[in-house]
Amino acid sequence: MPRPGSAAPTRLAPYQGVGAWIDIYDDHAWNHPVKTMENLRRRGVRTIYLQTCHFNCDDAVYRPTRMAQLLRAAHRQGIRVVSWYLPGFLRPKRDLQRSLAAIRFLTRDGHRFDSFALDIEATEVRVAVRNRRLVAMSRRLREAVGRRYGLGAITPPWFFSWRPFPYRALAHHYDVFLPMNYFTVRGGGPAVARSHTRRNIRLIRRATGDPSFPIHDIGGLAEDLGGREVRAVVRTDQRHGVLGTSLYDAFTSGPKAWRQLRMH
């Protein structure tokens, strides 16, 4: 029996294959939208994860004119775009409004984001309050967009200090989890990469109670990774039926990393 709200293939499609992350500090992307998307398409990227804002931003959507140019340029290259927002859980109503602003963002010529993912990592408030606000916000977000719209939850690595983390509660509201598999903060090499990747995957599926819960693996911090480590992450993801793999971020990933990512 499928889990409640089990995702349809179309809602999971943006999370499949090779991904690339762009945040609001990647000036090259914001200043050169068309060239950026052309280059990422040549790298084999199928989905861009594009940050729209965070809880300390002045505006709900960062540089909306350039945002529209990036979205349009990606779609013209056949690349899907998932918007993502980092909430602080200090002002829950604003966090919800800014998430919905990303989901409802529309260019003048009709381009929208293909999905939305919530970046769950801020520790501005204590865990009990954070969990309560996170689950409540996620419920309201799902109610606002309906069941046909794809939602992703960007989740902390297994070793992060956020405990307990409400995996089972969030599984009712999100179609896919994207664990931040930042294993290089604890060690390096292919064996460490395999171990941490497996641990993140198994934690999510055990905690949600769904042995096949959809996952897109954010394989690590690209600037700290070698080709052998990326290969270990990708192969582990493949063995465990993970939808896709990406590194954080697009502009710190080297040629060896891109070659290994294309294996997915």
Backbone bond lengths (Angstrom), bond angles and torsions (degrees), N, CA, C in turn:
res aa  C-N    CA-C-N  psi(-1)  N-CA   C-N-CA  omega(-1)  CA-C   N-CA-C  phi
1 M - - - 1.471 - - 1.530 109.37 -
2 P 1.329 119.12 130.91 1.464 120.60 -179.99 1.513 110.98 -67.29
3 R 1.326 115.38 153.41 1.458 119.98 177.64 1.526 109.42 -68.41
4 P 1.340 118.36 160.97 1.467 120.80 177.01 1.525 111.03 -56.08
5 G 1.323 116.49 129.82 1.456 119.83 179.40 1.512 113.38 72.34
6 S 1.328 117.23 23.17 1.467 120.77 -177.82 1.521 110.50 -51.18
7 A 1.323 115.94 133.65 1.461 121.14 -169.98 1.519 112.64 -74.43
8 A 1.309 115.94 136.52 1.456 121.25 172.01 1.527 108.64 -75.65
9 P 1.342 117.08 154.08 1.472 119.91 -179.31 1.526 113.69 -53.92
10 T 1.320 117.44 -35.67 1.463 119.59 -178.28 1.534 111.75 -65.98
11 R 1.335 117.71 -31.89 1.465 120.72 179.06 1.523 111.25 -75.26
12 L 1.322 116.86 -24.37 1.456 120.84 179.67 1.532 112.36 -88.90
13 A 1.318 117.21 -17.53 1.463 121.15 -173.74 1.530 114.07 -52.83
14 P 1.351 119.81 -41.56 1.475 118.31 -179.34 1.527 113.87 -63.89
15 Y 1.320 118.18 -15.90 1.463 121.38 -175.35 1.524 112.92 -100.50
16 Q 1.322 116.27 6.76 1.456 120.70 -178.17 1.529 111.32 -92.26
17 G 1.320 115.63 145.29 1.457 121.13 173.68 1.516 113.40 79.67
18 V 1.312 115.19 -157.32 1.469 122.79 -174.60 1.516 110.66 -78.93
19 G 1.328 116.37 129.37 1.456 121.54 177.24 1.516 111.94 -116.64
20 A 1.330 116.40 166.26 1.466 122.64 176.79 1.521 108.38 -145.00
21 W 1.325 115.94 137.63 1.467 122.07 -175.01 1.519 111.41 -105.06
22 I 1.334 115.05 134.25 1.463 122.14 176.23 1.519 107.48 -128.60
23 D 1.339 116.24 125.47 1.460 119.21 177.66 1.527 110.17 -109.54
24 I 1.318 115.84 179.90 1.466 119.83 -173.91 1.529 112.33 -73.72
25 Y 1.337 117.36 -5.35 1.463 120.92 179.59 1.533 112.52 -98.69
26 D 1.328 116.98 -2.24 1.461 121.26 179.66 1.529 109.44 -84.46
27 D 1.330 116.06 79.91 1.463 121.20 -173.48 1.520 112.87 -59.12
28 H 1.329 117.19 -34.75 1.464 119.25 -178.25 1.526 110.74 -59.10
29 A 1.336 116.27 -42.47 1.470 119.27 -179.91 1.519 111.22 -65.42
30 W 1.321 116.58 -45.72 1.466 120.28 -177.21 1.529 111.83 -67.04
31 N 1.313 116.47 -30.05 1.470 119.94 -179.42 1.522 113.26 -88.23
32 H 1.334 116.62 -18.36 1.476 120.42 -177.69 1.540 109.67 -136.44
33 P 1.317 118.32 66.63 1.469 121.20 -174.51 1.530 114.02 -59.45
34 V 1.314 117.19 -47.54 1.463 120.24 -175.02 1.528 110.68 -67.73
35 K 1.311 117.23 -47.29 1.462 120.78 -179.88 1.526 110.91 -62.17
36 T 1.323 116.24 -40.02 1.462 120.31 179.26 1.522 111.09 -59.27
37 M 1.306 117.11 -47.76 1.457 120.20 -177.54 1.528 112.21 -69.97
38 E 1.303 116.92 -34.41 1.466 119.44 175.86 1.526 110.37 -62.95
39 N 1.324 116.51 -43.77 1.464 120.69 -179.78 1.529 111.87 -65.77
40 L 1.325 116.69 -41.00 1.459 119.43 -179.14 1.526 111.62 -70.07
41 R 1.310 116.54 -33.57 1.466 118.95 175.39 1.526 110.10 -62.15
42 R 1.346 117.16 -41.47 1.465 120.32 178.29 1.522 111.47 -64.09
43 R 1.321 117.06 -25.82 1.463 121.36 178.19 1.532 112.07 -77.69
44 G 1.310 117.34 -7.62 1.452 120.61 -179.47 1.512 114.12 92.84
45 V 1.329 117.33 13.68 1.460 121.37 -178.07 1.526 110.50 -71.19
46 R 1.334 115.12 132.99 1.456 120.84 178.25 1.527 112.05 -104.67
47 T 1.339 116.06 -24.65 1.463 120.11 -178.52 1.515 110.37 -141.09
48 I 1.340 116.08 135.02 1.456 123.33 171.62 1.525 108.07 -100.37
49 Y 1.325 115.88 133.68 1.467 121.93 171.89 1.527 106.24 -104.04
50 L 1.323 115.75 109.15 1.461 122.26 -169.33 1.529 110.68 -114.17
51 Q 1.331 116.32 119.67 1.460 120.34 -179.84 1.523 110.33 -72.51
52 T 1.322 115.52 131.56 1.459 120.04 178.31 1.519 112.63 -97.78
53 C 1.352 117.43 -24.72 1.459 120.11 -175.69 1.529 108.91 178.07
54 H 1.333 117.22 173.99 1.462 122.68 166.30 1.527 108.25 -139.80
55 F 1.319 116.54 176.06 1.469 119.24 -169.77 1.516 113.83 -67.20
56 N 1.338 118.38 -15.08 1.462 121.07 177.17 1.522 113.72 -101.23
57 C 1.328 117.46 3.72 1.464 120.35 177.99 1.529 110.53 -64.64
58 D 1.316 115.49 151.38 1.465 119.96 176.42 1.522 111.81 -72.24
59 D 1.328 116.19 -32.54 1.455 120.97 -174.86 1.525 110.86 -122.18
60 A 1.324 116.04 159.53 1.466 120.92 -179.14 1.518 111.88 -65.11
61 V 1.332 116.94 -35.97 1.463 122.09 179.13 1.522 108.49 -127.84
62 Y 1.303 116.94 125.79 1.450 122.95 -177.20 1.537 110.88 -73.79
63 R 1.320 116.53 128.44 1.461 123.34 175.55 1.533 111.41 41.86
64 P 1.319 118.20 66.73 1.464 120.85 -171.60 1.527 114.73 -59.34
65 T 1.322 117.92 -32.09 1.467 119.10 178.77 1.524 110.45 -66.52
66 R 1.330 116.67 -46.37 1.467 120.20 177.18 1.529 111.15 -69.09
67 M 1.333 116.45 -34.07 1.465 120.07 175.34 1.531 109.88 -56.80
68 A 1.314 115.79 -45.51 1.461 120.22 179.21 1.530 110.98 -63.19
69 Q 1.327 116.78 -38.93 1.469 120.08 179.36 1.527 111.38 -65.33
70 L 1.333 116.94 -40.92 1.464 120.61 178.02 1.525 110.83 -64.96
71 L 1.315 116.92 -44.23 1.462 121.37 -179.39 1.520 110.69 -62.97
72 R 1.303 115.83 -45.98 1.472 120.92 179.79 1.531 111.08 -63.63
73 A 1.332 116.58 -44.54 1.466 120.65 -178.78 1.521 111.33 -64.03
74 A 1.327 117.33 -38.73 1.460 120.57 178.50 1.527 110.97 -64.41
75 H 1.306 117.01 -48.01 1.456 120.45 -178.95 1.523 111.47 -62.27
76 R 1.308 117.14 -34.48 1.471 119.83 178.80 1.515 111.81 -69.15
77 Q 1.330 116.86 -21.00 1.462 121.34 175.35 1.531 111.68 -92.97
78 G 1.332 116.44 3.80 1.457 120.19 -178.91 1.519 113.44 77.42
79 I 1.343 117.17 21.07 1.461 122.99 -178.29 1.526 108.88 -102.11
80 R 1.331 116.36 130.72 1.459 119.94 173.71 1.521 109.84 -76.42
81 V 1.342 115.89 158.70 1.472 120.44 -179.91 1.522 109.53 -132.81
82 V 1.333 114.99 122.93 1.464 122.13 174.15 1.525 107.46 -104.64
83 S 1.323 117.22 123.53 1.464 120.67 175.64 1.528 109.14 -82.70
84 W 1.341 115.94 149.39 1.468 118.61 176.10 1.524 110.81 -142.14
85 Y 1.326 113.15 146.88 1.462 121.68 -175.89 1.526 109.46 -133.74
86 L 1.338 116.07 140.75 1.464 122.77 179.22 1.526 110.02 -103.09
87 P 1.351 117.96 105.01 1.463 120.44 177.24 1.521 111.57 -83.32
88 G 1.335 116.04 152.59 1.462 120.48 177.40 1.515 112.82 -102.69
89 F 1.360 116.32 -14.72 1.467 123.39 -178.47 1.530 112.83 64.16
90 L 1.332 116.00 15.32 1.458 120.91 172.16 1.517 111.14 -83.87
91 R 1.321 115.05 -37.26 1.466 122.32 179.05 1.531 107.70 -129.02
92 P 1.332 117.19 83.24 1.468 121.01 -172.75 1.522 114.49 -56.84
93 K 1.334 117.45 -38.39 1.463 119.29 -179.62 1.524 111.05 -63.33
94 R 1.340 115.78 -40.87 1.462 118.35 178.59 1.526 110.79 -67.89
95 D 1.326 116.97 -38.69 1.466 119.50 177.42 1.526 110.72 -59.60
96 L 1.321 116.51 -43.23 1.461 119.93 178.78 1.527 110.67 -65.83
97 Q 1.316 117.27 -44.18 1.461 120.81 -179.70 1.521 111.76 -61.32
98 R 1.319 116.62 -39.50 1.467 119.57 -179.00 1.529 111.73 -73.41
99 S 1.316 116.88 -31.77 1.458 119.92 174.34 1.523 109.96 -65.76
100 L 1.313 116.11 -44.46 1.467 119.99 179.29 1.523 111.74 -68.10
101 A 1.332 117.09 -30.54 1.464 119.89 176.25 1.524 110.73 -62.92
102 A 1.332 116.62 -37.72 1.466 120.48 176.53 1.525 110.67 -67.09
103 I 1.313 116.54 -45.87 1.469 121.19 -178.56 1.530 111.01 -62.71
104 R 1.326 116.86 -36.92 1.468 120.93 -175.88 1.527 113.45 -91.63
105 F 1.321 116.90 0.44 1.460 120.83 -178.94 1.535 109.64 -59.25
106 L 1.322 115.55 133.06 1.467 121.38 -176.46 1.515 109.36 -141.32
107 T 1.335 116.68 127.71 1.452 120.13 176.38 1.523 109.89 -77.75
108 R 1.301 116.68 166.05 1.463 120.31 -178.70 1.520 112.43 -62.69
109 D 1.344 116.46 -26.88 1.456 119.16 -179.83 1.530 112.07 -102.30
110 G 1.338 116.84 19.45 1.461 120.21 166.99 1.510 117.78 92.63
111 H 1.329 119.24 13.54 1.462 120.88 178.59 1.530 111.02 -85.61
112 R 1.339 115.52 133.29 1.461 123.14 175.30 1.524 109.32 -123.61
113 F 1.335 115.97 162.56 1.455 119.60 172.41 1.523 109.11 -68.49
114 D 1.331 115.53 149.94 1.459 121.01 -176.64 1.526 112.74 -85.13
115 S 1.312 117.13 -15.51 1.447 122.58 176.79 1.522 107.79 -170.54
116 F 1.324 115.84 175.73 1.471 121.49 178.60 1.518 109.08 -136.73
117 A 1.348 116.37 141.22 1.458 121.68 176.93 1.527 109.66 -129.92
118 L 1.323 115.74 136.69 1.460 122.28 178.95 1.523 108.99 -94.62
119 D 1.330 116.21 125.19 1.461 122.25 -177.87 1.533 109.28 -87.10
120 I 1.323 117.04 100.90 1.462 122.20 -170.78 1.531 109.44 -99.27
121 E 1.323 116.25 94.01 1.463 118.97 179.99 1.523 113.98 -152.99
122 A 1.332 119.27 -14.69 1.460 121.41 -176.88 1.527 110.64 -67.18
123 T 1.320 115.48 140.36 1.472 121.48 -177.53 1.526 110.62 -121.40
124 E 1.320 115.89 41.11 1.462 121.06 -176.26 1.529 113.07 -72.89
125 V 1.311 117.24 -24.70 1.466 121.01 178.77 1.526 108.51 -125.31
126 R 1.341 117.64 163.34 1.462 120.93 -176.22 1.527 111.06 -66.03
127 V 1.318 116.24 159.37 1.465 121.88 -168.74 1.520 113.22 -58.39
128 A 1.325 118.26 -45.86 1.469 119.98 -177.04 1.523 111.55 -60.48
129 V 1.333 116.66 -42.93 1.473 121.19 178.10 1.524 109.91 -68.03
130 R 1.309 115.47 -42.53 1.467 121.40 179.52 1.517 110.84 -58.26
131 N 1.316 117.58 -48.78 1.464 121.14 -179.36 1.520 111.82 -61.99
132 R 1.313 116.09 -44.28 1.458 119.83 -179.53 1.528 110.83 -61.72
133 R 1.317 116.41 -45.18 1.466 120.01 -179.09 1.526 111.62 -70.45
134 L 1.321 116.84 -37.07 1.461 120.68 178.58 1.521 111.30 -62.44
135 V 1.317 116.91 -49.11 1.463 120.24 -178.38 1.525 110.78 -65.53
136 A 1.331 117.10 -42.03 1.465 120.34 179.20 1.526 110.91 -63.45
137 M 1.327 116.77 -43.43 1.460 120.39 178.76 1.521 110.86 -64.02
138 S 1.320 117.18 -40.91 1.463 121.29 -179.40 1.526 110.69 -64.15
139 R 1.321 116.69 -39.76 1.456 120.34 177.74 1.533 110.65 -63.17
140 R 1.326 115.75 -44.82 1.474 119.61 -179.86 1.526 110.99 -66.84
141 L 1.321 116.27 -35.60 1.462 120.11 178.58 1.525 110.25 -63.77
142 R 1.331 116.22 -45.82 1.461 119.52 179.10 1.525 110.84 -64.69
143 E 1.309 117.72 -41.38 1.462 120.37 178.16 1.524 111.30 -60.88
144 A 1.328 116.27 -36.47 1.463 120.43 -177.52 1.527 112.39 -71.14
145 V 1.336 117.11 -36.25 1.470 119.73 -174.24 1.525 113.02 -97.33
146 G 1.343 116.98 -17.13 1.458 119.75 -177.95 1.524 111.86 82.29
147 R 1.327 115.17 175.15 1.463 120.83 -175.29 1.525 114.06 -81.17
148 R 1.305 117.83 -14.56 1.462 119.57 -176.91 1.521 113.15 -83.31
149 Y 1.320 117.12 -15.02 1.464 121.14 -177.35 1.533 109.50 -91.33
150 G 1.328 116.67 134.54 1.453 121.47 -179.00 1.522 112.70 -79.00
151 L 1.339 116.37 130.12 1.457 122.20 177.44 1.523 109.87 -125.92
152 G 1.328 116.14 136.84 1.451 121.94 176.68 1.517 110.91 -116.70
153 A 1.335 116.30 149.11 1.461 122.73 175.19 1.520 108.69 -116.15
154 I 1.332 116.50 116.07 1.462 122.08 177.09 1.527 106.70 -84.38
155 T 1.336 116.77 112.13 1.455 121.48 -168.84 1.530 112.36 -109.29
156 P 1.340 117.16 153.06 1.467 120.53 -179.10 1.525 111.85 -68.14
157 P 1.336 117.63 159.43 1.466 120.51 174.23 1.528 110.40 -67.90
158 W 1.315 116.18 163.15 1.467 120.78 -174.62 1.528 112.87 -58.97
159 F 1.330 117.08 -27.63 1.463 120.42 -174.55 1.529 113.31 -92.02
160 F 1.334 117.36 1.33 1.462 120.95 -178.58 1.528 110.09 -66.81
161 S 1.315 116.25 155.36 1.466 121.26 -173.69 1.527 114.11 -76.23
162 W 1.325 118.50 -1.58 1.468 121.76 -178.42 1.528 109.34 -79.46
163 R 1.312 116.66 95.83 1.469 122.11 179.11 1.529 109.28 -140.37
164 P 1.343 117.30 135.36 1.475 126.45 -4.51 1.524 111.00 -77.37
165 F 1.338 115.99 149.79 1.455 121.16 177.30 1.524 107.94 -103.75
166 P 1.345 118.83 133.21 1.478 121.58 -170.47 1.532 114.55 -82.53
167 Y 1.327 116.97 60.53 1.464 120.55 -177.48 1.532 112.01 -57.42
168 R 1.323 117.39 -49.28 1.462 119.80 -174.31 1.530 111.44 -64.13
169 A 1.325 117.04 -41.35 1.463 120.02 178.84 1.523 110.93 -64.57
170 L 1.322 116.99 -41.40 1.467 120.26 -178.83 1.526 111.97 -69.77
171 A 1.328 117.12 -27.84 1.466 120.40 -179.02 1.523 112.39 -61.71
172 H 1.320 117.65 -20.68 1.462 120.97 178.25 1.531 111.90 -77.63
173 H 1.321 116.60 -16.09 1.468 120.25 -173.14 1.530 113.86 -114.80
174 Y 1.335 117.11 -20.13 1.470 120.77 -176.34 1.523 110.15 -116.62
175 D 1.330 115.31 146.25 1.458 121.86 -179.02 1.520 112.82 -85.20
176 V 1.319 116.57 -25.41 1.466 121.13 -173.83 1.521 108.69 -152.15
177 F 1.326 116.68 143.57 1.455 122.34 173.09 1.527 108.97 -105.69
178 L 1.350 115.27 143.01 1.464 121.91 179.41 1.526 107.91 -122.04
179 P 1.334 118.53 88.74 1.463 120.50 -177.71 1.525 112.05 -70.03
180 M 1.317 115.19 137.60 1.467 121.78 175.29 1.531 107.79 -83.05
181 N 1.293 115.83 92.14 1.464 122.94 -172.78 1.532 110.56 -84.85
182 Y 1.329 116.17 63.05 1.464 120.27 -170.54 1.527 110.82 -89.92
183 F 1.334 114.97 62.16 1.456 121.07 -171.99 1.521 114.02 -68.21
184 T 1.336 118.30 -19.74 1.460 119.48 -176.09 1.526 112.89 -69.16
185 V 1.319 118.17 -12.75 1.469 119.15 174.68 1.526 110.77 -74.41
186 R 1.352 116.65 -9.95 1.459 121.16 -179.49 1.522 113.72 -119.61
187 G 1.317 117.61 -7.54 1.463 120.76 179.89 1.507 111.00 161.26
188 G 1.333 116.58 178.09 1.448 120.30 -178.03 1.516 111.67 -139.48
189 G 1.343 115.49 173.98 1.452 122.07 179.24 1.512 112.31 99.88
190 P 1.338 116.99 158.43 1.469 121.64 -177.24 1.521 114.18 -58.49
191 A 1.326 118.04 -38.86 1.469 120.14 -178.26 1.526 110.81 -64.07
192 V 1.323 116.84 -43.00 1.465 121.00 177.71 1.526 109.84 -64.80
193 A 1.332 116.67 -41.04 1.465 120.82 179.04 1.525 110.76 -59.85
194 R 1.334 116.91 -46.12 1.468 120.59 179.51 1.527 111.29 -62.97
195 S 1.325 115.71 -45.64 1.463 120.53 -176.55 1.518 112.24 -61.89
196 H 1.319 117.11 -47.73 1.461 120.32 -178.26 1.530 111.51 -69.44
197 T 1.311 116.60 -37.26 1.464 119.93 178.48 1.520 110.04 -62.43
198 R 1.330 116.99 -47.81 1.464 120.78 177.88 1.526 111.20 -59.53
199 R 1.324 115.96 -42.19 1.460 119.63 -175.40 1.528 111.35 -64.91
200 N 1.335 117.12 -41.21 1.464 120.37 177.40 1.530 111.57 -63.01
201 I 1.329 116.27 -44.74 1.462 120.88 -178.91 1.524 110.77 -63.20
202 R 1.326 116.09 -47.68 1.463 120.32 -177.25 1.527 111.69 -66.31
203 L 1.325 116.84 -37.52 1.460 120.21 177.99 1.523 110.91 -59.89
204 I 1.332 116.56 -48.40 1.463 120.75 -178.67 1.526 110.69 -60.49
205 R 1.309 116.85 -46.59 1.461 119.36 -174.99 1.530 112.25 -73.49
206 R 1.313 116.65 -31.75 1.466 118.92 175.18 1.528 110.93 -72.06
207 A 1.331 116.60 -44.12 1.462 120.54 -175.34 1.529 112.71 -71.15
208 T 1.333 117.15 -30.11 1.461 119.91 177.49 1.523 111.62 -82.63
209 G 1.325 116.98 -17.94 1.449 120.95 -175.36 1.509 113.46 78.25
210 D 1.336 116.94 14.12 1.464 122.07 -178.55 1.525 108.26 -123.34
211 P 1.329 119.21 108.33 1.465 122.00 -176.83 1.521 114.75 -69.07
212 S 1.329 116.67 -6.93 1.469 119.54 177.79 1.531 111.31 -126.08
213 F 1.326 116.28 25.39 1.469 118.62 -178.11 1.530 110.05 -55.07
214 P 1.349 118.81 133.08 1.465 121.70 -177.25 1.533 112.40 -64.47
215 I 1.327 115.54 134.11 1.465 122.59 -178.13 1.522 109.76 -136.19
216 H 1.324 115.60 137.85 1.467 122.52 163.47 1.521 106.15 -116.03
217 D 1.315 116.89 122.58 1.462 122.10 -172.55 1.529 111.43 -91.09
218 I 1.353 115.51 119.63 1.475 119.66 169.92 1.526 105.10 -84.60
219 G 1.324 116.07 95.29 1.457 122.44 -163.24 1.508 116.70 -63.24
220 G 1.320 119.20 -18.53 1.454 119.64 178.27 1.512 112.10 155.58
221 L 1.324 114.82 -179.17 1.464 122.28 176.98 1.524 107.74 -83.09
222 A 1.318 116.38 110.92 1.457 121.94 -167.52 1.523 113.51 -57.97
223 E 1.324 116.86 -36.20 1.460 119.50 -176.08 1.530 112.41 -65.49
224 D 1.333 117.54 -17.06 1.459 121.74 -178.47 1.525 113.21 -102.56
225 L 1.329 117.78 2.22 1.457 121.39 -171.16 1.523 113.10 -107.06
226 G 1.327 115.55 141.32 1.455 121.81 170.87 1.516 110.07 -101.58
227 G 1.321 116.14 170.51 1.456 121.15 -177.32 1.514 113.46 -61.09
228 R 1.343 118.08 -39.04 1.469 121.02 -178.97 1.528 110.78 -66.30
229 E 1.320 117.37 -36.14 1.467 120.65 177.83 1.519 111.11 -68.27
230 V 1.324 116.35 -42.38 1.469 119.57 178.78 1.524 109.86 -63.94
231 R 1.319 116.82 -41.29 1.472 119.80 177.49 1.528 110.90 -59.93
232 A 1.338 117.07 -41.06 1.470 120.72 179.09 1.521 111.22 -63.65
233 V 1.328 117.06 -40.37 1.473 121.15 178.36 1.531 110.01 -64.04
234 V 1.324 116.76 -49.38 1.461 120.80 -176.62 1.527 111.12 -61.69
235 R 1.321 116.90 -44.62 1.469 119.62 -178.55 1.525 111.28 -66.74
236 T 1.325 117.25 -36.83 1.466 120.35 176.78 1.523 110.46 -65.64
237 D 1.329 116.17 -42.75 1.464 120.08 176.51 1.524 111.19 -58.80
238 Q 1.319 116.54 -43.40 1.459 120.21 -179.37 1.523 111.30 -63.29
239 R 1.328 116.60 -42.11 1.465 120.47 -178.68 1.526 112.18 -64.24
240 H 1.332 116.52 -27.80 1.454 120.37 -177.32 1.530 113.05 -101.87
241 G 1.311 117.18 13.21 1.459 120.75 175.17 1.508 114.72 68.12
242 V 1.341 116.97 32.15 1.462 121.56 178.18 1.531 109.05 -75.12
243 L 1.323 116.66 141.48 1.464 121.25 -174.53 1.524 113.38 -63.74
244 G 1.338 116.41 -41.75 1.460 120.37 -175.00 1.516 110.47 -166.41
245 T 1.323 114.90 173.90 1.468 121.34 -177.62 1.520 109.12 -137.95
246 S 1.311 115.70 144.26 1.466 122.02 175.01 1.518 108.11 -145.56
247 L 1.331 116.02 169.59 1.457 122.29 175.23 1.520 108.19 -125.86
248 Y 1.317 116.09 156.29 1.465 120.05 177.17 1.534 108.36 -107.84
249 D 1.364 118.83 113.20 1.449 123.09 2.22 1.517 109.65 -128.67
250 A 1.345 116.80 -166.10 1.455 121.04 -173.85 1.518 113.13 -62.52
251 F 1.339 117.85 -31.52 1.459 120.71 -170.32 1.524 113.71 -97.49
252 T 1.328 117.17 -1.71 1.459 119.90 174.48 1.527 111.19 -111.49
253 S 1.339 116.68 5.56 1.467 121.51 176.88 1.523 109.64 -85.80
254 G 1.323 116.29 127.38 1.451 121.31 -178.51 1.520 112.68 -90.16
255 P 1.347 117.54 173.44 1.473 121.90 -178.05 1.522 113.67 -56.45
256 K 1.347 117.35 -40.32 1.467 119.72 -179.69 1.520 111.09 -65.03
257 A 1.329 115.90 -39.21 1.467 119.65 178.46 1.520 111.21 -63.65
258 W 1.324 116.69 -44.36 1.469 119.84 -179.86 1.518 110.80 -62.65
259 R 1.326 118.30 -38.89 1.472 120.08 179.56 1.524 111.01 -62.41
260 Q 1.320 116.74 -39.51 1.458 119.72 -179.83 1.532 111.81 -72.84
261 L 1.318 116.75 -37.84 1.461 119.53 178.51 1.522 112.34 -60.47
262 R 1.311 116.22 -34.48 1.467 119.87 -178.74 1.525 111.98 -66.38
263 M 1.345 117.92 -11.30 1.468 120.79 177.02 1.520 111.53 -69.12
264 H 1.354 117.01 -22.55 1.462 118.70 -175.27 1.527 110.44 -70.01
